[in-house]
Amino acid sequence: MGSFFCRLWARFTHERSIGFGLEHIGLNTLRFPRATALAVLAFSLLCFSQIPRANVDGDLLRVYANSGAHYDAYKHLSDTFGTFENDIYVLISSPRLTEPETLERIRELAFEIELNDYSVGSMSPFSLRRPTDYGGSVPVVPEGMDNFAQVAVALSDLQQNDPMMRNLITPDLTGIVVIMFPNQEMARNDGATAMIENLRRTIAPYEDENISIELTGPPLWTSEMVNASLHDQLHFTLWGFGLGLAMAFFVLRSLPAALLVAATPFLAVIWSTGVVLLLFGSFSFLTIIVTTLVLVISFAESMFFTFNWLAYWREGMEPQKAVDATVRLVGPATALTMLTTLISFASLALTPGRGIQEFSIAGGLGTFLLFVCLMTFTPLLFKAAVRLGFRAPARSSLVLTAPLPLSWFLASRFGRPITVGAVIVTLVLFIPYGLIQPHFSFTDFLSRDSQALVTAEQIDDGVGGVTPLYIRLPMPDGDAFRSESDFQTIRMAHAILEEHLGRNKVISAASITSYVDAGFSTEEVFDSVGPMMRQRFLTDDGAQALITGFMPIVVDSDDFRELVDAVSADLQAAGIEGAEIGGLRALVTFGTDDIVSGLQLDLTMSVLVNLGLIGFAFQSFRVALASAVPNLFPVLGTEAWLYFTGQGLQLTTVIALTIAFGIAVDDTVHFLSHYLHARREEGRPHQEAVKHTLDRIGGAVIATTLILCSGVAIVIFSDLPQVALFGTLFVSTLAFAVIGDLFILPAVLAGGGRFFQPLGRMGSKSGK
């Protein structure tokens, strides 16, 4: 039985290629060109038909949906009370606010906002009411005031003494905040942009030289994020394609050849875009990056294919047969590079969170589709080009091969010292890799030039902030409407949160204390404020209460964690049991920490699995070891830079490093594939095989890295800081990677000498 399994394993390893048979997609293209062409055409038409549906969903919660306990707590809070995270804040400013005519005009505007088609209610100094001694209620801001002094005294008294008014009237009496509560169903169906435009039409007649009106709040931030994403999608695709085409022209010095290189990336982007829209219906601010990645990766792989095809052609092979030979040589290595990138994307799916998992799926599918495109469309295109009269251009630009003599000189003369030094540096870089911690900034999700962010900061300075922090309280007696004990619990929690956030920055049922102290019952007071505001304070049965604090939008994540810990400790010390602190800020801060920690583990797993896959594919642990240092060095070096500059790990940081590692491995695989081909198939000695490989594909490694970096570099200029950071780290990691592939990997192979000698004795398709 044992000998049977040994024979079975020997047969498997003898017949298996490094591409695990996936290169047969390309071989079948050569066997059945017409059927493949029809399939490519049909799938392309299907994907083209989806392009008009392209849109971006800017919902930040999509990233965190189903990500764990913090998301579940936020959803429960939102379902129970409704939250201020979907509200629109209207900042109405006037230097003559205390003039009766101005005040009444703003009152009229506040009522128009409340009656807006998308509004289910509002909170403003004009919508709030207080109970009277005769039953019923009257406006908190009196009507019918007829002189400046009367208005000034009334507003000043409210701003200083009424807890609710402190958050709605600026201390200098030049600004009023109106909070509109949107109809969520209408907003979802019509979109945030339609809702905002409708509201702008409502407020437009009231703007003049005396009254200025600005909007802010999450719907505005979402709208700006969507607009920035759409801008990015268009510009990244156009500029990435243009830069890739220009780089291909620079490298090949032939416009027809550059167009041949660019055709595959163009179709690969169409395929990946169509499939993402078919699966998800829209892009998120993460999945939109996939199209750019597919574009630049397919440019790089197309360049490798073209380099090898032209090399065979220049060596005297008939061009049609050169295409066949290229598919057979490059196909297995390209399949393996596809698998390493696919594993990097797939590893992200291990971290909970709908947004991350969508990015993982979209990236994995995009990677596979670009491989299929390269193995089907590219050979057919090149053969068609030859039939149409395409001629091989002159040799590639000498600029690409300029570093190669230096690389070989260092590898042949100082291979062992360079190897030892690289190993030591890589091991040292594991220290910051283990020490780096997650870091989060909420404004990194917003557009750089966000006018809504500017308005939010103005409200922060004036009345306390637009970023809510909530405390959900279960009532010990289960009835805050009637129980004095329950109401006292609300007062204590309110005071604790106000102690940490500052005076005037917290609202809750305790905000109506002055009316209760004046002799009104809790029920009378809540009847006067209306059901919409009552829902923001207490559940209908009075069993749960909500304390809402308003914070500045710009708060460091470390400071926020300390705040939450301090508030939690004070609540426990006060004997308040079961209190739950939450809100969008809590979700994205703590949720990001959990996601980033998970992604860091995914990155580690991706590195280990990919290195193991390379060793398994080449049937040699020696090959896996040779590939380890050149590919660990870029990732560890970039993380060390993040650690020493104090930036920490952010959401897109780890994603960029994971995907960049998967792509950086590609050049290593192509290098090792050519090296082993020279050893096993061509019978070259070890040192000669290293030099031959460096001369044969060194220029392609440089060219593909230039294309990758130039294509993704445009992402650095995104209006969304998280996307821009992705581009920065991606490019820097790939820049480190080309150093690893051109200087460290040849030095490791050359310096290894005797250690790598056995590789030449292995059969071309066997191994041990």
Secondary structure by P-SEA (a helix, b strand, c coil): caaaaaaaaaaaaaacccccccaaaaaaaaacaaaaaaaaaaaaaaaaaacccbbbbcccccccccccaaaaaaaaaaacccccccbbbbbbbbcccccaaaaaaaaaaaaaaaaccccccccccccbbbbccccccccccccccccaaaaaaaaaaaacccccccccccccccbbbbbbbcaaaaaaaccaaaaaaaaaaaacccccccbbbbbbcaaaaaaaaaaaaaaaaaaaaaaaaaaaaaaaaaaaccaaaaaaaaaaaaaaaaaaaaaaaaccccccccccaaaaaaaaaaaaaaaaaaaaaaaaaaacccaaaaaaaaaaaaaaaaaaaaaaaaaaaaaaaccccaaaaaaaaaaaaaaaaaaaaaacaaaaaaaaaaaaccccccccccccccaaaaaaaaaaacaaaaaaaaaaaaaaaaaaaacbbbbbbcccccccccaaaaaaaaaaacccccbbbbbbbbbccccccccaaaaaaaaaaaaaaaaaaccccccccccaaaaaaacccaaaaaaaacaaaaaacccccccbbbbbbbbbccccaaaaaaaaaaaaaaaaaacccccccccaaaaaaaaaaaaaaaaaaaaaaaaaaaaaaaaaaaccaaaaaaacaaaaaaaaaaaaaaaaaccccccaaaaaaaaaaaaaaaaaaaaaaaaaaaaccccccaaaaaaaaaaacaaaaaaaaaaaaaaaccccccccaaaaaaaaaaaaaaaaaaaaaccaaaaaaaaacccccccccccccccc
